[in-house]
Amino acid sequence: MAGSALQAAQDLYDYARGDALRVAEIETALSSAVSSGLLTKGGTDNVTSASKNNVSMQKTVGLPEQHRITAMRMALTGLSANTRPSNRTFVCF
């Protein structure tokens, strides 16, 4: 089963909270992922199984590249707002 973009965003938030160098590291990784992935034709493609000359290879994908990009974006949004990413909404009056 693939990983969750929200869980990855929370992990990144916990990793980088209060550390400007780690926030910059996430920003650099996001820029690189978008540049090499979304701006490149076929950049987010994943080969999960292949076979050649009777040799097979299979790979388990933990977090697809598009979800990884989403996780980094969510983490950076949370870091700038000082709010841990969540899928819950709290109403305040």
Buried (B, 14 or more C-beta within 10 A) or exposed (E): EEBBBBEBBBBBBEEBBEEEEBBEBBBEBBEEBBEEBEEEEEBBEEEEEEEEEEEEEEEEEEBBBBBBBBBBBBBBEBBEEEEEBEEEEEEEE
